[in-house]
Structure formats: C-alpha cells, structure tokens
Amino acid sequence: ASITLESGLKISLPAHAPKGVFMDIGVIAAAPAFLAASGFGDCVCSSVCQVDWWMSHRLLDSFYDDGPYLLMAEDEKDVFAKAAGIRAGNPDAIGSLVRLLMLSGLGVAITGVSNHGSMGEHQISHYIDCFAHQRHPGTLHGEQVGVATLTVGRIQQGLLGRSDPPVMQPTRIDEADMQRRMGPLIAGQCLTEYRKKTLDQAGAERLNTRLATIWPELQRECAAMIRSVDEMKALLEQAGAPTSAADLGLDVDFYREAVNHAHEMRNRYSFTDIACNAGVLADFAAREA
Ligand SMILES: [Zn+2]
C-alpha cells in the first residue's frame, strides 16, 4: 500500500489484500470526469513501468515477474479501446477501468511488490505530492502519473533509440541540496533508500560492461514492451486527462525539478537513474513544458 509517513514522505509498505472489493459502477460513472481520467492516467503507465522494471532486472539481476502484465493484458486492450467512453462516463467503460485497476492491485498480491505499476513515473508524482507544498495545484495522483508517464517514456525511448549504450558515471550525491529541497528529515530517509542504488566507480564500470554486452538485446526486448509516447498521449487526451505540466497547472520549473530529482526518493532503478548516471537527465527535464 502507498503510505505517507509522519515526515510527509510517501513510501510503499506491505499490507493485507482485501478479501473482496465492492463498487457501485453507477455511482463511479456519475462522478466528475476528472476523477475517472485520473484512474485512466494511473493505468497508462504500465508499459513504461515494464520497461523500467525489465531494464533493472537485466542490469542488476534484480527480481522481475511478468505475471501482472499477463493478468492485465486483455483488460488493458479493452480499457484503452474505451478511452473516450471513460471521458463520457459510459458505465461499461468505467466498469472496465475499475476492473483493470483492481487487476493491477492483484498484481501486487502476486509479486509482493508494486513495481509492475510504479516505477520512475510514479516517483515523479510522489515528488510532486511530497515537495510541491504551496505550489501543488491540487491535481490527483493519476493525473500526475499520466503526465510523468509521457516524460519517462520520452527518456526511455530517447535513450533506447541511440545506437550506443549510455555511459554511466559514478553518482554525485548533493546532500545539502537534497536537504534544501526535501527538508532534513525526509532528505535523510531518502538518502538511505538512494544509497542502495547509487554507483561508485566500480559500480559504474560494472554497469558499463553489462550495458555494452546486452545493449542490442535490451533494445529489442524493450521494443516489444514499449507503447509510443504519441500513442500514450493520444489515449490520455481521449480520456480527458492532462498530458503536460502546463495542463496540470504546475509550475514548469518545479516539474523539471521533480523530473531531475524524483529518483532520489526510492531504491527502484529506473531509466531516470540511467539518464542521471549518464549525465543527460537535466537535458531531458529541460525539454518538459
Ligand atoms: Zn498509482
């Protein structure tokens, strides 16, 4: 479950799965459209999550399980085909959407982790929720996730589209800057997580060797999982969901800060981490508007 600690930091903690979930589709379908669009935004991220999770497995030999994706595949196609119906509050489309969201939750029960539906893009949304304070426009989790999905998709597809693998450098941790942005308490909590994945010289060399060995394979494997940014953007638009920081009403400088620093919050290794270690994350962030 996604839990907010007393410090204000959002993290994932183990929780019991419910015995059952009961929903009144009529009530949900009659809710304001931005609420359903937010649920849709939280679904669109799956291919971006899969690419991040698969890459971290191939680079770090960490745990990966495609079970949740197999479980969701048919329902996902159905929901994406009904994106316009979700905007219109069509009960059939809304029913499909909440079923897919439940299946994603069931994926957590299968794997014991939420990685299949929460990688670099969720970290950007968490960063907004934890650190925007008075700059927070009041947008919802799923609305932010939808926008961040396009951002991380651009980073993934930008890096994977290069013929040569990114060259990793050791991580430079700016503790004073983290404290300034996050406050000392949360900065300390984030540092503990961040240090689990930061690279020293030997770590960077190890990943460079691995990347040089598997790069063409990794490009092929990820190509089979990728949904193009244009396609994801079109789906969000059909569902009436925001697709940019400007759409969210979020200060663009703060959004770029979130893109640059969200990976410091959690130990999951994302393409945003690769971009950071390769020294190109700030370039990607600067293109966000
Ligand atoms: Zn989510």
Boltz pocket constraint, residues with backbone or C-beta under 6 A from the ligand:
constraints:
  - pocket:
      binder: B
      contacts: [[A, 42], [A, 117], [A, 118], [A, 122], [A, 141], [A, 145]]
      max_distance: 6.0
